[in-house]
Amino acid sequence: MTTHVVIIGAYGSAGVAVAQSLAEDPTVRLTLVDDGDPGGGLCILRGCMPSKEVLSAASHRYQARHDPRLSGTPEVDLESVVELKNDHVLGFAEHRRAAVHDLAERENVAFYHDTARLVDDHTVEIDGREIEADYVVIATGSKVNVPDLPGMNDVDYMTSADVLDATEFPDSGVVMGFGYTGLELVPYLSEAAGMDLTVIEHDEHPLDEADSPFGDELLDIYREEFGIEILTRTYEKRVESTGDGVQLHVEQRGSGNGGRNGGGGRDGDGESRTIDADELFLFTGRRPNLDGLGLENTALEFGGGWVEDTMQARDDPRTFVVGDVNGKEPILHVAKEQGFKAAENILAHARGDDLEPYENVRHHVIFSAVGVYPFARVGLSETAAEATGRNYVAVSRRAADDGVFKTKQASRGLAKLVADADDGTVLGYQGLHYHADVMAKTMQVVIERGMDVRDVPDRAYHPTTPEILDGLLRDASERVEE
């Protein structure tokens, strides 16, 4: 018996993962749909790939500017940066499209470069033609989240996609949103474009997923190394156009922010302020892209918990929702892993077998400080470990205490390791320092294999930056022994 699966959003990382997994099964017939132009998915076209490309140019300038052994500061040629980025991105996207089109050469796979719309639970309309499916996979990704702020519809703003394509910028900007996107692009605007920036941060410090010292350290780096003004515990109230720029009206709660653009008065529990800038940057995250999908014609009801950990839609066991669109964890590698799990569970459901939930050890990297001081987290933070109620030890080291970072003129930042106090199992690692990103894979293996901190080899390969891991492992081993 053949199982027909329709995948809406086949060019994206999650959709193509489902497709490649199911195409190997001779009992499956696949219909792939995507209206992307040129097609390739968010990460390739507007996300992690192009952003790392432009950040690398800014990182070279930053390191040259902070190295006392060098004289003169190079300028970033934005036209060259964007041209090279576009060339590489088109190549990456072509590779992704080719993978999907190669699948379509198989007898059991059909591909439509068109828009899909659900007309009932398992019937998909494509270019006026209705196709019935046994299972539907929704992998339509995400779109920019525009906050519901008074005046928002009357002002122009730049999103992350606009920044990645821009070859010139004005003198000043105000930034709404200081999550992953803001943390990566704000220092780029400062370093590569020379902008005078004011950032709005709702909390006491950024990096929600990290223990507080990491957020505090990042604030210091951004303020001291990049000259960025960050207003913490500050909330947007309204925005308006000034003709040649914008005014953002905010309410600032607490103290210690300072600033050049203050305004008097009180509003609610905080101090009201007005920020003038040439440009508004909107880095306020993304939301599931469900527009025009026809969800209203199905049993599906979007909202919290609308997708189970099995990747099944809560309201329909024969609809699977993967990647950014399910609202769970909008990260590239997570989207791919969700896609693989969805494929397994579709086949299991068709056989009448039990389904397995998608479970992963948290593993994220943010290319903060133009990638010179990236943040990486694998497994549990100390805060998360404490919340579990388990007995643990946590040890920290500062990069400045390891000579190797000094030799590389990159001595800011810190790292932390969390281990079970009873059996030594390594539970988590956080790093905000030079090369923290390249240590993430090593720590993923250690954590996901459940290694005892005392069994991880303590071997220094001087002078390499992973020596900070050796120090953490020694300190944690001693604490566990105690």
Secondary structure as UniProt FT lines:
FT   STRAND          3..8
FT   TURN            10..11
FT   HELIX           13..23
FT   TURN            26..27
FT   STRAND          28..33
FT   HELIX           42..46
FT   HELIX           48..65
FT   TURN            68..69
FT   HELIX           78..103
FT   TURN            104..105
FT   TURN            107..108
FT   STRAND          109..112
FT   STRAND          116..120
FT   TURN            121..122
FT   STRAND          123..126
FT   TURN            127..128
FT   STRAND          129..132
FT   STRAND          135..138
FT   STRAND          142..144
FT   TURN            150..151
FT   HELIX           152..154
FT   HELIX           160..165
FT   STRAND          172..176
FT   HELIX           180..191
FT   TURN            192..193
FT   STRAND          196..200
FT   TURN            208..209
FT   HELIX           212..226
FT   STRAND          229..231
FT   STRAND          234..241
FT   STRAND          246..252
FT   STRAND          266..267
FT   TURN            268..269
FT   STRAND          270..277
FT   STRAND          279..282
FT   STRAND          286..288
FT   TURN            291..292
FT   HELIX           295..297
FT   TURN            304..305
FT   TURN            309..310
FT   STRAND          312..313
FT   TURN            314..315
FT   STRAND          316..321
FT   HELIX           323..326
FT   HELIX           332..351
FT   STRAND          363..366
FT   HELIX           369..371
FT   STRAND          375..379
FT   HELIX           382..388
FT   STRAND          392..398
FT   HELIX           399..401
FT   HELIX           403..407
FT   TURN            408..409
FT   STRAND          413..420
FT   TURN            421..423
FT   STRAND          425..433
FT   TURN            434..435
FT   HELIX           436..448
FT   TURN            449..450
FT   HELIX           453..455
FT   TURN            465..466
FT   HELIX           467..481
//
